[in-house]
Amino acid sequence: METLDIQRQGIAYPRPALVALLGEGRWNCPTLAVASNAPDAEGVTIKRSNGVLYIDNACDIGRYFAVVLGRPVPRGR
């Protein structure tokens, strides 16, 4: 079963949950952590930190969901 676990982070830096997951200095929101077996999406850079794959900007997150779900790619960037 595919799932999505959304966690809100406060606006103040550092964001402890993101630092714990990805390491110091990586606390950008939005951030999407993806499973190690998640599909690639053309035009999206998936980064790795602390063994976790993630996408750390809204444009790439939107593009990622569009590509893997077979939906139109959002305009922009």
Protein Blocks (a to p, Z undefined) as FASTA:
>chain_A
ZZdddddddfbdcdfklmmmnoghiacccdddddfkbccdehiacddeehiacdfbfklm
mmmmmmmnopacdeeZZ
